[in-house]
Amino acid sequence: METTSQAVAQAPAEGGQQVPSARRTVDGYLLAPFPWYGLDEAFTGPRWLMQVGTAADGAVEHGSIGHGDEPSVRNEASEDKEKFAVVVTVAANPSRRSADGTGLLEATSVSSAAWLAGVGLLSFTWPGSMDHSLRDDWLDQQTETAWALADDLDGSDWSTLSLPVDGVPTSFHYRESEFGWVLAGSTPEGVHVGAYGRGMSAYGLGFAMIKDISAYDA
């Protein structure tokens, strides 16, 4: 799933500091032709914009909404108490021609949501035994692993978890690792939903369509 991200960047700056919330805008989210999802009203904590991703023709294909503590890069040996869950919405698109007619855009699926969620979790993870200079190589290897896992949702690494989506019980693919948890599924509204988190249990979460994404503008 080849996409580019707009300026509302998710990646932490040097030293693990997040891009200031004030830089994140709702503009890219408003361009999406599909509904956005977040945690349902049972979650009463902070909510914040992260990033949107676009296809080769510039169309918004996916984006993320954060809930809870805004995470920094976490060394798994550290004692931080960050609790967060990020919900990724992915447009359910078939394989289709690009806007300029020169090629085909890749189809999206539940696997796309699972991969984006897996990579999102990795972006806030730093193995404690690893030197700073080696982290890029580690991320490349783990990104390939996340893709392989996402491409095999029926494999033994995944279990099934039923969670409500707009109040309707929905089946999700779910897995845990030493870095946190990842899940992915689909909604009746023409989108796939992925999520990842740490310090906040996935069990008991619920998802709902966001009625007014502009309310999230920083």
C-alpha positions as CSV (number, residue, x, y, z in Angstrom):
1,M,0.0,0.0,0.0
2,E,2.0,2.9,-1.3
3,T,0.9,6.2,0.2
4,T,2.4,9.5,1.2
5,S,1.7,11.4,4.4
6,Q,0.7,15.0,4.6
7,A,2.3,17.6,6.9
8,V,0.5,16.5,10.0
9,A,3.3,14.2,10.8
10,Q,3.2,11.4,13.3
11,A,6.9,10.6,13.5
12,P,8.7,11.8,16.6
13,A,11.5,14.3,16.3
14,E,15.0,13.7,17.5
15,G,15.0,12.6,21.2
16,G,11.5,11.1,21.0
17,Q,9.7,14.4,21.1
18,Q,6.4,14.6,19.3
19,V,5.5,17.2,16.6
20,P,3.6,19.9,18.5
21,S,-0.2,19.5,18.3
22,A,-0.6,23.0,17.1
23,R,1.0,22.0,13.8
24,R,-1.7,19.4,13.1
25,T,-4.7,20.5,11.1
26,V,-7.9,18.9,10.1
27,D,-7.6,20.0,6.4
28,G,-6.4,16.7,5.1
29,Y,-9.1,14.8,7.0
30,L,-11.8,17.0,5.5
31,L,-10.7,16.0,2.0
32,A,-11.5,12.3,2.6
33,P,-14.5,11.0,0.7
34,F,-15.1,8.4,3.5
35,P,-16.1,8.6,7.2
36,W,-13.5,8.6,10.0
37,Y,-13.6,6.3,13.0
38,G,-12.4,6.7,16.5
39,L,-13.1,5.2,19.9
40,D,-16.8,5.5,20.9
41,E,-18.2,7.7,23.6
42,A,-17.3,5.3,26.4
43,F,-13.8,6.8,26.0
44,T,-13.7,10.2,27.7
45,G,-10.0,11.0,27.6
46,P,-8.1,13.3,25.2
47,R,-8.4,12.8,21.4
48,W,-6.0,14.2,18.8
49,L,-5.2,14.3,15.1
50,M,-2.1,12.4,13.8
51,Q,-1.7,12.1,10.0
52,V,-3.4,11.4,6.7
53,G,-2.0,9.3,3.9
54,T,-2.6,9.9,0.2
55,A,-2.4,7.7,-2.9
56,A,-0.3,8.5,-5.9
57,D,-3.1,10.6,-7.4
58,G,-3.4,12.7,-4.3
59,A,-6.6,11.2,-3.0
60,V,-6.8,10.7,0.8
61,E,-6.7,6.9,1.5
62,H,-6.2,6.6,5.3
63,G,-5.6,8.5,8.5
64,S,-5.1,8.2,12.2
65,I,-6.8,9.5,15.3
66,G,-5.1,9.3,18.7
67,H,-6.7,8.7,22.1
68,G,-5.2,9.0,25.6
69,D,-1.6,10.1,26.2
70,E,0.4,11.4,23.2
71,P,3.1,8.7,22.9
72,S,6.9,9.3,22.6
73,V,9.3,6.7,21.3
74,R,9.3,4.1,24.0
75,N,12.3,2.0,25.1
76,E,10.7,-1.3,26.2
77,A,13.0,-1.4,29.2
78,S,11.7,2.0,30.4
79,E,9.1,2.5,33.1
80,D,6.9,5.0,31.4
81,K,3.2,4.8,32.0
82,E,1.9,6.1,28.6
83,K,-1.6,4.8,27.8
84,F,-2.8,5.3,24.3
85,A,-4.8,3.8,21.5
86,V,-4.7,5.0,17.9
87,V,-7.5,4.3,15.4
88,V,-6.6,4.0,11.7
89,T,-9.3,4.5,9.1
90,V,-8.6,3.1,5.6
91,A,-10.8,3.6,2.6
92,A,-12.1,0.3,1.2
93,N,-10.9,0.7,-2.4
94,P,-10.7,-1.9,-5.2
95,S,-7.8,-1.9,-7.6
96,R,-8.5,1.2,-9.8
97,R,-6.9,3.4,-12.4
98,S,-4.9,6.5,-11.3
99,A,-6.4,9.9,-12.0
100,D,-4.0,10.4,-14.9
101,G,-4.9,7.0,-16.4
102,T,-1.2,5.9,-16.5
103,G,-1.5,3.0,-14.1
104,L,-3.4,1.1,-11.4
105,L,-3.7,2.1,-7.8
106,E,-3.3,-0.7,-5.3
107,A,-6.5,-2.1,-3.7
108,T,-7.0,-1.7,0.0
109,S,-8.2,-4.4,2.4
110,V,-8.2,-5.4,6.1
111,S,-4.6,-6.3,5.6
112,S,-3.9,-2.7,4.7
113,A,-5.3,-1.6,8.0
114,A,-3.4,-4.3,9.9
115,W,-0.1,-3.2,8.3
116,L,-0.6,0.5,8.9
117,A,-1.5,-0.2,12.5
118,G,1.5,-2.5,12.9
119,V,3.9,0.1,11.5
120,G,2.3,2.8,13.6
121,L,3.0,0.9,16.7
122,L,6.6,0.4,15.7
123,S,7.1,4.1,15.1
124,F,6.8,4.6,18.9
125,T,9.0,1.7,19.9
126,W,12.8,1.6,20.6
127,P,14.4,-1.7,21.6
128,G,16.4,-1.0,24.8
129,S,19.5,-3.0,23.7
130,M,19.8,-1.2,20.4
131,D,22.2,1.6,19.5
132,H,20.6,4.7,18.1
133,S,22.4,4.3,14.8
134,L,20.9,0.9,14.2
135,R,17.3,1.8,14.7
136,D,16.6,2.6,11.0
137,D,17.7,-1.0,10.1
138,W,15.6,-2.4,12.9
139,L,12.6,-0.5,11.7
140,D,13.1,-1.7,8.1
141,Q,13.2,-5.3,9.3
142,Q,10.2,-4.9,11.6
143,T,8.2,-3.2,8.9
144,E,8.7,-6.1,6.6
145,T,7.6,-8.4,9.5
146,A,4.5,-6.3,10.0
147,W,3.6,-6.6,6.3
148,A,4.1,-10.4,6.4
149,L,1.9,-10.7,9.4
150,A,-0.8,-8.4,7.9
151,D,-0.7,-10.5,4.7
152,D,-1.6,-13.7,6.8
153,L,-4.5,-12.6,8.9
154,D,-5.7,-16.2,9.2
155,G,-2.3,-17.3,10.6
156,S,-1.5,-18.5,14.1
157,D,-0.1,-15.0,15.1
158,W,-3.6,-13.6,15.0
159,S,-6.7,-14.4,17.2
160,T,-10.2,-13.1,16.9
161,L,-11.7,-10.4,19.0
162,S,-15.3,-9.1,18.9
163,L,-15.7,-5.4,19.6
164,P,-18.6,-3.0,18.9
165,V,-18.5,-0.8,15.8
166,D,-21.3,1.8,15.9
167,G,-22.9,-0.5,18.5
168,V,-22.8,-3.6,16.4
169,P,-20.6,-6.5,17.4
170,T,-17.8,-6.9,14.8
171,S,-15.0,-9.4,14.4
172,F,-11.4,-8.1,14.4
173,H,-8.1,-9.8,13.8
174,Y,-6.0,-9.2,16.9
175,R,-2.4,-9.8,18.0
176,E,-0.1,-8.8,20.9
177,S,3.6,-8.3,21.0
178,E,6.2,-7.0,23.5
179,F,5.6,-3.6,22.0
180,G,1.8,-3.4,22.4
181,W,-1.3,-4.7,20.5
182,V,-2.7,-4.4,16.9
183,L,-6.1,-5.2,15.5
184,A,-7.9,-4.8,12.2
185,G,-11.4,-5.3,10.8
186,S,-14.0,-3.8,8.5
187,T,-17.2,-1.6,8.9
188,P,-20.5,-1.5,7.0
189,E,-19.6,2.1,6.1
190,G,-17.1,1.2,3.4
191,V,-13.9,1.5,5.4
192,H,-11.5,-0.7,7.1
193,V,-10.4,0.0,10.7
194,G,-7.1,-0.7,12.3
195,A,-5.9,0.2,15.8
196,Y,-2.9,-0.1,17.9
197,G,-2.0,0.8,21.5
198,R,0.0,0.3,24.6
199,G,-0.9,0.6,28.3
200,M,-4.6,0.6,27.3
201,S,-6.3,-2.8,26.9
202,A,-7.9,-3.5,23.6
203,Y,-10.5,-5.6,25.3
204,G,-13.6,-3.5,26.1
205,L,-12.8,-0.9,23.5
206,G,-15.5,0.2,21.0
207,F,-15.4,2.2,17.8
208,A,-17.8,4.7,16.3
209,M,-18.0,6.9,13.2
210,I,-16.8,10.5,14.0
211,K,-19.7,12.8,13.3
212,D,-17.6,16.0,13.1
213,I,-13.9,15.6,12.4
214,S,-13.5,19.4,12.5
215,A,-14.0,19.3,16.2
216,Y,-10.5,17.6,16.4
217,D,-8.7,20.5,14.9
218,A,-5.8,21.6,17.1
